[in-house]
Amino acid sequence: MRPRMLRTSLATLTAGLAAAGCLVAAGPAAAAHDRPPRHACSPVVSLTGYSDALDKTTYDGTYVGNLSALAPDRRGAVAALSDRSSLFRLDARTLEPRGVIALADENGAALDSEGLVADRDGTYLVSSETEPSVRRYSRTGELLGRLPVPDDLRTAPEGRARANGSFEGLTLLPGGRTLLASMEYPLDGDPADLVRFQTWQRTPHGDFRLAAGYTYRTDPGLGVSEVTAAPDGRLLVLERGFTAGVGNTVRLHLADRPGHGTALRKRLLADLADCPTLGATAGQPQPNPLLDNFEGMTVTGRSGGRTDVLVVSDDNQNDVQTTRFLALRVRV
């Protein structure tokens, strides 16, 4: 099904997507730093557009929804991962699907796929919170291998992770040598606001070996739904929660670059409830009708000292939820 017309200007929404996969830092625009951003969510984050164009659509017989992760594809597209084991290739400018492949585990079963990295050789690294696991797939969806996972991070009873609360985010740090996965919720026995981040280091042969673990403190009642590396190696962290009858809480934080101590400090960049609605509507109560179950996030470009970030919601194939893309511009 061809995506419906955008509710905002597609040219506005995808202004930062033309440089997807080409994150070259540009010189700062001195005057721009002294002015509050247009469509401000906070002094350092602005909303440049949104799109519901893919909501409740299908492509090549596959439902386009349940989207849990995004990644710039080296072929000039945006890869979008469904937690129902479908990997879509989206046009970087229009967001229209251009391809889809099915993923499966070693036994041919579907994954609870949550995190995505498009690696430099064209393969995909995909995290699943079932075990949890990180697997590597070819560009056509063939399973190529699996990374080691610390025993503590395994789902109970093998480890201390809760079911449906383990590897939710996945990102590759600048330079391509360090892979990082974020847990969504605390391990059994850990404080209620402490989640674990795990890293792997790339070996000379191109595979990954276990490396350092880190801790990160969430805001009360929230979990980590996504993490993605900023161009300078610091981490953009999306924290999310839901309260029935009230709606979603979605906050964007900036955390330390891994490697400077095991506890990652953070600072709030924006609470997305403070963004302008731009005419968005919601099918359920929300503090701001723009909000939904935002789970996927990726950096798509950088210009004028600001970083372009694309965020997507997981509609859970639910009539009152929406597959929605937000385009943010962040000054970090």
C-alpha positions as CSV (number, residue, x, y, z in Angstrom):
1,M,0.0,0.0,0.0
2,R,1.3,3.4,-0.9
3,P,1.9,5.6,2.2
4,R,-0.8,8.2,2.8
5,M,0.0,11.9,2.3
6,L,2.1,13.4,5.1
7,R,0.4,15.6,7.6
8,T,3.3,18.0,7.5
9,S,5.6,19.0,4.7
10,L,7.8,16.0,3.8
11,A,10.5,18.4,2.7
12,T,10.5,19.9,6.2
13,L,10.5,16.5,7.9
14,T,13.4,15.0,5.9
15,A,15.6,18.1,5.5
16,G,18.2,16.3,7.6
17,L,17.8,12.9,6.0
18,A,19.6,13.7,2.8
19,A,22.9,13.2,4.6
20,A,21.8,9.9,6.1
21,G,24.9,7.8,6.9
22,C,27.2,10.8,6.2
23,L,27.8,12.3,9.7
24,V,30.4,14.9,8.8
25,A,30.6,17.7,11.5
26,A,30.0,21.2,10.2
27,G,31.3,24.4,11.6
28,P,29.0,26.1,14.2
29,A,26.7,28.8,13.2
30,A,27.5,31.5,15.8
31,A,24.3,33.5,15.6
32,A,22.1,30.5,15.6
33,H,23.4,29.4,19.1
34,D,22.2,32.7,20.5
35,R,18.6,32.3,19.4
36,P,15.9,29.9,20.7
37,P,15.3,27.2,18.2
38,R,12.1,27.4,16.1
39,H,9.5,24.9,17.2
40,A,11.4,24.5,20.4
41,C,11.0,21.5,22.7
42,S,13.7,22.9,24.9
43,P,16.6,25.5,24.5
44,V,18.6,22.8,22.7
45,V,16.0,20.6,21.0
46,S,13.6,21.6,18.3
47,L,11.0,19.6,16.3
48,T,11.3,20.1,12.6
49,G,8.4,17.9,11.5
50,Y,6.5,14.7,12.0
51,S,4.9,12.0,9.7
52,D,2.2,9.5,10.2
53,A,2.5,8.4,6.6
54,L,3.3,4.7,7.3
55,D,0.7,4.2,10.0
56,K,-1.4,1.1,9.4
57,T,0.0,0.5,6.0
58,T,1.5,-2.7,4.4
59,Y,4.4,-3.2,2.0
60,D,4.9,-6.4,-0.1
61,G,2.4,-8.2,2.2
62,T,4.1,-7.2,5.4
63,Y,2.6,-4.9,8.0
64,V,4.6,-1.7,8.3
65,G,4.5,-1.1,12.1
66,N,5.7,-2.4,15.4
67,L,8.9,-0.4,14.6
68,S,11.4,-0.5,17.4
69,A,14.7,0.6,15.9
70,L,16.2,2.8,13.1
71,A,19.7,3.0,11.6
72,P,21.3,4.8,8.7
73,D,21.9,2.3,5.9
74,R,25.2,2.6,4.1
75,R,23.4,2.4,0.8
76,G,21.7,5.8,1.4
77,A,18.5,4.5,3.0
78,V,17.2,4.3,6.5
79,A,16.8,0.8,7.9
80,A,13.7,0.3,10.2
81,L,13.3,-2.8,12.4
82,S,10.0,-4.3,13.5
83,D,9.9,-6.2,16.7
84,R,8.1,-8.9,14.7
85,S,11.3,-9.8,12.8
86,S,10.9,-7.6,9.7
87,L,13.6,-5.3,8.5
88,F,12.5,-2.5,6.2
89,R,14.6,-0.3,3.9
90,L,13.1,3.1,3.8
91,D,13.8,5.9,1.3
92,A,15.9,8.5,3.2
93,R,13.9,11.4,1.8
94,T,10.3,10.2,1.6
95,L,10.4,7.3,4.2
96,E,8.6,5.1,1.7
97,P,9.5,1.4,2.0
98,R,11.8,0.2,-0.8
99,G,12.4,-3.3,0.5
100,V,11.8,-5.8,3.4
101,I,13.5,-8.9,4.6
102,A,12.5,-11.4,7.3
103,L,14.8,-12.3,10.2
104,A,14.8,-15.5,12.2
105,D,16.9,-17.2,14.9
106,E,18.9,-20.4,14.6
107,N,15.8,-22.5,14.7
108,G,13.9,-20.4,12.2
109,A,11.7,-18.8,14.8
110,A,10.8,-15.1,14.9
111,L,12.8,-12.7,17.1
112,D,11.6,-10.1,19.6
113,S,13.9,-7.7,17.7
114,E,14.5,-4.4,19.4
115,G,17.9,-2.9,18.5
116,L,19.6,-2.3,15.1
117,V,23.0,-1.4,13.7
118,A,23.8,-1.3,10.0
119,D,27.5,-2.2,10.0
120,R,30.2,-0.8,7.6
121,D,30.3,-4.1,5.6
122,G,26.6,-4.0,4.8
123,T,25.6,-6.5,7.4
124,Y,23.1,-5.9,10.2
125,L,23.5,-6.4,14.0
126,V,20.2,-7.0,15.6
127,S,19.4,-7.3,19.4
128,S,16.6,-9.4,20.7
129,E,15.3,-9.3,24.3
130,T,14.1,-12.9,24.3
131,E,17.4,-14.4,25.6
132,P,18.8,-11.6,25.2
133,S,21.0,-11.8,22.1
134,V,22.9,-9.8,19.5
135,R,23.0,-11.6,16.1
136,R,24.6,-10.6,12.8
137,Y,22.6,-10.9,9.5
138,S,23.6,-10.5,5.9
139,R,22.0,-7.8,3.8
140,T,19.5,-10.4,2.6
141,G,18.6,-11.7,6.0
142,E,20.9,-14.7,6.3
143,L,22.0,-15.4,9.9
144,L,25.8,-15.1,10.1
145,G,26.6,-15.4,13.8
146,R,25.9,-14.4,17.4
147,L,27.8,-12.3,19.9
148,P,28.6,-13.5,23.5
149,V,26.4,-12.1,26.3
150,P,27.4,-11.9,30.0
151,D,25.6,-14.5,32.2
152,D,24.1,-11.8,34.5
153,L,22.4,-10.1,31.6
154,R,20.5,-13.2,30.5
155,T,16.8,-13.5,31.1
156,A,15.8,-15.4,34.3
157,P,16.3,-18.1,35.4
158,E,19.7,-18.2,33.6
159,G,20.5,-14.7,34.6
160,R,19.0,-11.6,36.3
161,A,17.3,-9.8,33.5
162,R,13.5,-9.6,33.5
163,A,11.5,-11.0,30.5
164,N,10.7,-8.2,28.0
165,G,13.1,-5.9,29.7
166,S,16.6,-6.7,28.4
167,F,18.5,-5.5,25.2
168,E,16.3,-2.7,23.9
169,G,18.8,-0.4,22.3
170,L,21.9,-1.0,20.1
171,T,24.4,1.5,18.7
172,L,27.9,1.6,17.2
173,L,30.2,4.4,18.5
174,P,32.0,6.6,16.0
175,G,35.0,4.9,14.5
176,G,33.1,1.6,14.4
177,R,35.1,-0.2,17.0
178,T,32.7,-0.2,20.0
179,L,29.2,-1.7,20.0
180,L,26.9,-0.9,22.8
181,A,23.6,-2.4,23.9
182,S,21.3,-0.9,26.5
183,M,19.0,-2.8,28.9
184,E,15.5,-1.5,29.2
185,Y,14.9,-2.2,32.9
186,P,17.0,-3.1,36.0
187,L,18.4,-6.5,36.7
188,D,16.8,-8.4,39.6
189,G,18.5,-7.2,42.7
190,D,19.6,-3.8,41.2
191,P,18.1,-0.5,42.3
192,A,14.9,0.4,40.6
193,D,16.5,3.3,38.6
194,L,19.7,1.5,37.5
195,V,20.0,-0.1,34.1
196,R,23.1,-1.8,32.6
197,F,24.8,-1.0,29.3
198,Q,27.1,-3.6,27.7
199,T,29.8,-3.0,25.2
200,W,31.8,-5.2,22.8
201,Q,35.1,-4.3,21.0
202,R,35.7,-5.1,17.4
203,T,38.7,-7.5,16.9
204,P,41.2,-7.3,14.0
205,H,39.1,-10.1,12.3
206,G,36.0,-7.9,12.3
207,D,34.0,-9.7,14.9
208,F,33.2,-8.5,18.5
209,R,34.4,-9.6,21.9
210,L,32.9,-8.8,25.3
211,A,34.2,-5.5,26.8
212,A,33.2,-3.2,29.6
213,G,29.8,-2.9,31.3
214,Y,28.3,0.4,32.5
215,T,25.5,1.6,34.6
216,Y,23.0,4.4,33.8
217,R,20.4,5.9,36.1
218,T,16.9,6.5,34.7
219,D,14.3,9.0,35.8
220,P,11.7,7.5,38.3
221,G,9.4,5.0,36.6
222,L,11.0,5.1,33.2
223,G,13.0,2.6,31.2
224,V,15.5,3.0,28.4
225,S,13.8,2.4,25.0
226,E,16.7,3.4,22.8
227,V,20.3,4.6,22.7
228,T,22.2,6.0,19.8
229,A,25.7,7.5,19.6
230,A,26.1,11.2,18.8
231,P,28.8,12.2,16.4
232,D,31.2,13.0,19.3
233,G,30.7,9.6,20.9
234,R,28.4,10.7,23.7
235,L,25.1,8.8,23.9
236,L,21.6,10.1,23.1
237,V,19.3,8.1,25.4
238,L,15.5,7.9,25.0
239,E,13.7,7.1,28.3
240,R,10.0,6.1,28.1
241,G,7.1,5.2,30.3
242,F,3.4,4.8,30.1
243,T,0.5,5.4,32.5
244,A,-3.0,4.2,31.7
245,G,-5.4,7.1,31.3
246,V,-2.5,9.6,31.2
247,G,-0.3,8.5,28.3
248,N,3.4,8.3,27.5
249,T,6.4,10.1,29.1
250,V,9.3,10.4,26.6
251,R,12.5,12.2,27.5
252,L,15.7,12.7,25.6
253,H,18.9,12.7,27.6
254,L,22.6,13.1,26.7
255,A,25.0,10.6,28.5
256,D,28.7,10.4,28.8
257,R,30.8,8.7,26.2
258,P,31.6,5.2,27.4
259,G,35.1,4.8,28.7
260,H,35.3,7.4,31.4
261,G,34.2,5.5,34.5
262,T,31.6,2.8,34.7
263,A,28.7,5.0,35.8
264,L,27.4,7.1,32.9
265,R,26.3,10.6,33.9
266,K,23.4,12.2,32.0
267,R,21.7,15.5,31.5
268,L,18.2,16.2,30.2
269,L,17.9,17.6,26.7
270,A,14.1,17.7,26.3
271,D,10.9,16.2,27.6
272,L,9.0,15.6,24.3
273,A,5.7,16.6,26.0
274,D,7.0,20.1,25.8
275,C,7.3,20.0,22.0
276,P,4.8,21.9,19.8
277,T,2.0,19.6,18.5
278,L,2.2,20.8,14.9
279,G,-1.3,19.6,14.5
280,A,-0.7,16.0,15.6
281,T,-3.6,14.0,17.0
282,A,-3.6,11.0,19.4
283,G,-6.0,8.0,19.6
284,Q,-5.7,7.7,23.3
285,P,-5.1,10.2,26.2
286,Q,-1.6,11.8,26.0
287,P,0.0,14.8,27.8
288,N,0.7,16.0,24.3
289,P,-1.1,14.6,21.3
290,L,2.3,14.4,19.5
291,L,3.4,11.6,21.9
292,D,3.2,7.9,21.3
293,N,5.3,4.8,22.2
294,F,8.6,6.1,20.9
295,E,11.2,3.3,20.7
296,G,13.5,3.8,17.7
297,M,16.0,6.6,17.2
298,T,19.0,7.3,15.0
299,V,21.3,10.2,14.0
300,T,20.8,11.1,10.4
301,G,23.1,14.1,9.8
302,R,24.8,17.1,11.2
303,S,24.8,20.7,10.0
304,G,25.4,24.2,11.5
305,G,26.5,22.7,14.8
306,R,23.2,20.8,15.3
307,T,22.6,17.1,15.0
308,D,19.6,15.8,13.1
309,V,17.8,12.9,14.9
310,L,14.9,10.7,13.6
311,V,12.6,9.0,16.1
312,V,9.9,6.4,15.5
313,S,7.1,4.9,17.6
314,D,6.1,1.3,18.0
315,D,2.3,1.2,17.4
316,N,2.0,-2.4,18.8
317,Q,-0.4,-3.0,15.9
318,N,-3.0,-1.2,18.1
319,D,-5.8,0.9,16.7
320,V,-5.3,3.6,19.3
321,Q,-1.6,3.9,18.7
322,T,0.3,5.4,15.7
323,T,3.4,4.6,13.7
324,R,4.9,8.1,13.9
325,F,8.2,9.6,12.9
326,L,9.6,12.7,14.5
327,A,12.4,14.8,13.1
328,L,14.4,16.6,15.8
329,R,17.3,19.0,15.7
330,V,19.6,18.8,18.7
331,R,22.4,21.0,19.8
332,V,24.9,19.0,21.9
